[in-house]
């Protein structure tokens, strides 16, 4: 089943449109139906495009058929209300070709293959094969060049390798990828300020060089959560100490958007909001045993966060 049958948007077209209009499309990682509904409702309220991202492990642990059906119903509802936003469904950080085949058949609109740790030319050859597969289904293909420090699910990367602009040109030219995730100082996980990026600043000089060579080619930033201080403060009041938690400032993200970053991946922020809201509810409503009440409160807090983040990323900042 192709993604158009679910009403999903073409991810490549969404990213090119973002580049042309100086904003970024948020890519929100989804680990539950509760998160999914909050994302979709936030998109409806803001009337802005979003990309819903499923990790490779999530592909095998979540009920993807139900997720697709919920998205399909929401898109149908939005069209009936004349809300013309686009919603894409994306496989994030795939390392297995069988996972990519699976989502192409299921109806995802884009995939990201993570070969960042591979030898450069072996990486290119494998991406060529993957591009043939995704092209057959008109599925957008995202590659990654450079190594991003930090924890992505259960995978821990202890090194950082910035993206080489000249290699990036060769990579996109030879592989046919539609977008490229780059390493310019972001990190996966809760602490973006580390030995590799002690000031939390992005390598804007690398982006500038890439833009000069690649013109309007869509760039993606992984590990770009802002880790809102207000959320950390609330968690600390609830007894959860996250003193090392630091994110990428909005100003740095805005600088990147001006230089062709068309998609910003958000995962850690929504996890923090989820657990803060859950702990907050349980602390303040100690005798409320209604699961529906818990779900409603957590979803509401997530939706507020998604609305705020969508509005920040999708405003024209030039």
Helices and strands as residue ranges (DSSP letters): G 3-6, H 11-20, E 25-29, H 33-46, E 50-55, H 56-61, H 64-80, E 87-94, H 97-106, E 110-113, H 120-136, E 140-145, E 150-152, E 155-157, H 165-175, E 179-182, H 204-214, E 218-221, H 229-237, H 250-258, E 261-266, H 268-284, H 291-314
